[in-house]
């Protein structure tokens, strides 16, 4: 097969990020977080716009790059974003404000997702994004599928984990966990599954049944 590197670079380069998201990305790099790529962000915005999202929950705030992209697609949605790093969320709060999103529609919760998510209402969200502890992905996905409504979408950035998932010689725990999760979900009658190579990989699930 021909190399897809040029196509990947073209797709990433085709996205023009709004200034506030570009600024958030600079801060994310300075703080050592790993934000979604511009093209992945465009996919997030496309998804929230396509489903007409009104309620979004994000596991892993970072400094707001992915949340800003999702609200770009659904500017009137309510976003709940969870992260264990208070200083990251402080930066994110500034960027959400700079983008014009009122505090009443952006709820930032500082804490461990595994402790916060059980308190969230089941089947209450249109979109759930999972971008947190890579070693706890399976548990977080179980929570996400419980929280999203039937017909709603679960999004998992970094699904290909730095190109290791596609390489059978790579056997690190995070890599093998992702392979197993993708294989299991692909056979599940409870979800529609699409795996995109955009950015660092984007796993997309539509919940078919409760």
C-alpha positions as CSV (number, residue, x, y, z in Angstrom):
1,X,0.0,0.0,0.0
2,X,1.2,3.5,-0.7
3,X,2.3,5.7,2.3
4,X,-0.5,7.7,3.8
5,X,1.8,10.2,5.4
6,X,1.2,12.9,2.7
7,X,-2.6,12.5,3.0
8,X,-2.4,12.7,6.8
9,X,-0.3,15.9,6.7
10,X,-2.7,17.4,4.1
11,X,-5.7,16.6,6.3
12,X,-4.0,18.1,9.4
13,X,-2.8,21.2,7.5
14,X,-6.2,21.8,5.9
15,X,-7.7,22.8,9.3
16,X,-7.6,26.5,10.3
17,X,-8.0,26.7,14.1
18,X,-9.7,29.7,15.6
19,X,-7.3,31.9,17.5
20,X,-8.5,30.9,20.9
21,X,-8.0,27.2,20.2
22,X,-4.6,27.9,18.7
23,X,-3.7,29.8,21.9
24,X,-5.0,27.0,24.1
25,X,-2.9,24.6,22.1
26,X,0.3,26.6,22.8
27,X,-0.5,26.6,26.5
28,X,-1.2,22.8,26.3
29,X,2.2,22.3,24.8
30,X,3.9,24.5,27.5
31,X,2.2,22.5,30.3
32,X,3.1,19.1,28.7
33,X,-0.5,18.0,28.0
34,X,-1.3,16.1,24.8
35,X,-4.2,17.9,23.1
36,X,-6.1,16.5,20.1
37,X,-4.7,17.4,16.7
38,X,-6.4,20.2,14.7
39,X,-8.0,17.7,12.3
40,X,-9.3,15.6,15.2
41,X,-10.7,18.7,16.7
42,X,-12.6,19.4,13.4
43,X,-14.0,15.8,13.7
44,X,-15.2,16.6,17.2
45,X,-16.9,19.8,16.1
46,X,-18.5,17.9,13.1
47,X,-19.8,15.2,15.5
48,X,-21.4,17.6,18.0
49,X,-22.9,19.6,15.2
50,X,-24.3,16.5,13.5
51,X,-26.0,15.1,16.5
52,X,-27.2,18.6,17.6
53,X,-25.6,18.0,21.0
54,X,-27.1,19.8,24.0
55,X,-25.3,17.9,26.7
56,X,-21.6,16.9,26.5
57,X,-19.4,15.3,29.1
58,X,-15.6,15.3,28.7
59,X,-13.3,13.0,30.6
60,X,-10.0,14.9,30.5
61,X,-10.2,18.7,30.3
62,X,-6.5,19.4,29.5
63,X,-6.5,23.1,28.9
64,X,-9.7,23.1,26.9
65,X,-8.6,22.3,23.3
66,X,-11.1,19.4,22.8
67,X,-13.8,21.1,24.7
68,X,-13.5,24.2,22.6
69,X,-13.7,22.2,19.5
70,X,-16.8,20.4,20.6
71,X,-18.5,23.7,21.6
72,X,-17.6,25.1,18.2
73,X,-19.9,22.5,16.7
74,X,-22.5,22.9,19.4
75,X,-22.2,26.4,20.8
76,X,-25.4,26.2,22.9
77,X,-24.5,22.9,24.5
78,X,-23.8,22.5,28.2
79,X,-20.3,21.0,28.7
80,X,-19.2,19.1,31.8
81,X,-15.5,18.5,31.9
82,X,-13.6,16.4,34.5
83,X,-9.9,16.5,35.2
84,X,-7.6,15.8,38.1
85,X,-5.3,18.7,37.4
86,X,-6.7,21.9,38.9
87,X,-4.0,24.2,37.2
88,X,-4.9,22.8,33.8
89,X,-8.6,23.5,34.4
90,X,-7.8,27.0,35.5
91,X,-6.2,27.7,32.1
92,X,-9.1,26.0,30.4
93,X,-11.6,28.2,32.2
94,X,-9.8,31.3,30.8
95,X,-9.9,29.9,27.2
96,X,-13.6,29.0,27.5
97,X,-14.3,32.6,28.7
98,X,-12.2,34.0,25.9
99,X,-14.2,32.0,23.4
100,X,-17.4,33.5,24.7
101,X,-18.8,30.5,26.4
102,X,-20.6,31.5,29.6
103,X,-19.7,29.9,32.9
104,X,-23.3,28.7,33.3
105,X,-22.8,26.3,30.3
106,X,-19.3,25.1,31.1
107,X,-18.9,23.1,34.3
108,X,-15.4,22.1,35.2
109,X,-15.1,19.4,37.9
110,X,-11.7,18.8,39.5
111,X,-11.3,15.2,40.6
112,X,-10.7,11.6,39.5
113,X,-13.1,10.6,36.8
114,X,-13.7,7.2,38.4
115,X,-15.0,9.0,41.5
116,X,-17.0,11.6,39.7
117,X,-18.7,9.6,36.9
118,X,-20.8,7.3,39.1
119,X,-22.7,10.4,40.3
120,X,-23.6,11.4,36.8
121,X,-27.1,10.6,35.4
122,X,-27.4,7.6,33.2
123,X,-28.3,8.0,29.5
124,X,-28.3,11.8,29.9
125,X,-25.6,13.0,27.5
126,X,-25.5,13.4,23.7
127,X,-21.7,13.1,23.4
128,X,-19.1,11.7,25.8
129,X,-15.4,12.3,25.1
130,X,-12.9,10.0,26.8
131,X,-9.4,11.4,26.9
132,X,-7.9,10.7,30.3
133,X,-5.8,8.0,32.0
134,X,-4.7,5.7,29.2
135,X,-4.3,2.8,31.6
136,X,-7.9,3.1,32.7
137,X,-9.6,3.3,29.3
138,X,-11.8,0.2,29.7
139,X,-13.4,1.4,33.0
140,X,-13.9,4.9,31.5
141,X,-15.5,3.5,28.4
142,X,-18.0,1.5,30.5
143,X,-18.9,4.7,32.3
144,X,-19.2,6.6,29.0
145,X,-21.5,4.1,27.5
146,X,-23.7,4.2,30.6
147,X,-23.9,8.0,30.5
148,X,-24.6,8.5,26.8
149,X,-28.1,8.3,25.5
150,X,-29.2,5.8,22.8
151,X,-28.2,7.3,19.5
152,X,-25.5,9.4,21.3
153,X,-21.8,9.3,20.5
154,X,-18.7,8.3,22.5
155,X,-15.5,9.7,21.2
156,X,-12.0,8.3,22.1
157,X,-9.0,10.4,20.9
158,X,-5.5,8.8,20.8
159,X,-7.1,5.5,19.9
160,X,-4.1,4.4,17.9
161,X,-1.7,5.5,20.6
162,X,1.2,7.0,18.8
163,X,1.0,4.5,15.9
164,X,1.7,1.6,18.2
165,X,-1.7,-0.1,17.9
166,X,-1.2,-0.8,14.2
167,X,2.2,-2.4,14.8
168,X,1.9,-6.0,16.0
169,X,5.4,-5.9,17.3
170,X,4.4,-3.3,20.0
171,X,3.2,-5.1,23.1
172,X,3.1,-2.4,25.8
173,X,0.1,-2.6,28.1
174,X,-1.6,0.6,26.9
175,X,-1.2,-0.6,23.3
176,X,-2.5,-4.1,23.8
177,X,-5.4,-2.8,25.9
178,X,-6.5,-0.5,23.0
179,X,-6.2,-3.4,20.5
180,X,-8.4,-5.5,22.7
181,X,-11.0,-2.8,23.3
182,X,-11.2,-2.0,19.5
183,X,-11.6,-5.7,18.7
184,X,-14.2,-6.3,21.3
185,X,-16.3,-3.2,20.5
186,X,-16.2,-4.0,16.7
187,X,-18.1,-7.2,17.5
188,X,-20.5,-5.7,20.0
189,X,-24.2,-5.4,18.9
190,X,-24.6,-2.5,21.4
191,X,-22.7,0.0,19.4
192,X,-21.9,1.2,15.9
193,X,-18.1,1.5,15.6
194,X,-15.8,3.6,13.3
195,X,-12.1,4.0,13.8
196,X,-10.5,6.9,12.0
197,X,-6.7,7.4,11.6
198,X,-7.1,11.2,12.0
199,X,-4.6,12.7,14.4
200,X,-3.5,10.0,16.8
201,X,-6.6,7.9,15.9
202,X,-10.2,8.6,16.8
203,X,-12.5,5.8,17.9
204,X,-16.2,6.7,17.4
205,X,-19.1,4.8,19.0
206,X,-22.8,5.3,18.5
207,X,-24.9,3.7,21.3
208,X,-27.5,1.4,19.7
209,X,-29.3,0.2,22.8
210,X,-29.5,0.7,26.5
